[in-house]
Amino acid sequence: MKWGLIIIFSAVAIFGVLKKNSGDNHKSTPIKKSNTSFAVLELFTSEGCSSCPPADRLLPQLEDIGPNVIPLSFHVDYWNSNAWNDPFSHSEFSDRQKDYAKHFKLESIYTPQLVINGEYEMVGSDRSSAENDIKKLLEENAKVKILPGDIKRDGDAVEVNCRMEGEWQKEDLLTAIVQKHAEMNVKGGENEGAKLSHTNVVRTFTVQEAKEKMNFKISIPHEIANDNWQLVMYTRQKIDLKITGMATYQPNSGH
């Protein structure tokens, strides 16, 4: 396990092998899910950390536990250096991890770290602990039901319409645009020479107060192909960071 010093580097991200999006306006028959039980897996990872690739490989395997398991890869920026700058990293994701460290009373943040439903945290490559916690959470009922309505991609934005049912009054709605699959040939740092594969890389992320009916836009990188992204929405209690509801949307993969 690697413990990172919190050093913020300013660099221009150069994206790796990404499939080009050929359409500006995109409408499709959506695949929508609003689940009564779920497990949101937030993996804090970095291409600059030699301990992270095993956790990156485990993440999609944990997804196979059930259809209501949603993995998310948050790439932190404190491993960035002149040797290698993770193109998917963002200081916002490092800040989110710091919030979890305070919540779990940890002495420091580290990679790879896996947080499940905001309730459990562990080393991201710890398969046994992750599987046990996921199975426990899949037996619980969601407190909030997120019902996706009309959602469509329009150029570099996704227009979102949804509504809430249940105990949403003291919640935030967290929304992520994820790139379902990405690969990178790392040319420096601790993983120099490795070809890394990533699952559900968070590319855009927003936090807003939950309301019964919501209509908003979220940006999407133009280079992500229409068959390589999905929208993940989940509600989180403001007081203790526990995730209480989850819904997903993805366009028709055959489009």
Sequence and secondary structure as in RCSB ss.txt:
>XXXX:A:sequence
MKWGLIIIFSAVAIFGVLKKNSGDNHKSTPIKKSNTSFAVLELFTSEGCSSCPPADRLLPQLEDIGPNVIPLSFH
VDYWNSNAWNDPFSHSEFSDRQKDYAKHFKLESIYTPQLVINGEYEMVGSDRSSAENDIKKLLEENAKVKILPGD
IKRDGDAVEVNCRMEGEWQKEDLLTAIVQKHAEMNVKGGENEGAKLSHTNVVRTFTVQEAKEKMNFKISIPHEIA
NDNWQLVMYTRQKIDLKITGMATYQPNSGH
>XXXX:A:secstr
 EE             B      SEE    EEEE SS EEEEEEE TT TTHHHHHHHHHHHHTT TTEEEEEEE
 STT  SS   TT  HHHHHHHHHHHHHTT SS EESEEEETTTEEEETT HHHHHHHHHHHTTS  SEEEEE S
 EEETTEEEEEEEEEES TTEEEEEEEEEEEEEEE  SGGGTT EEEEEEEEEEEEEEE  SEEEEEEE  TTS 
TTSEEEEEEEEETTT  EEEEEEEE  TT 
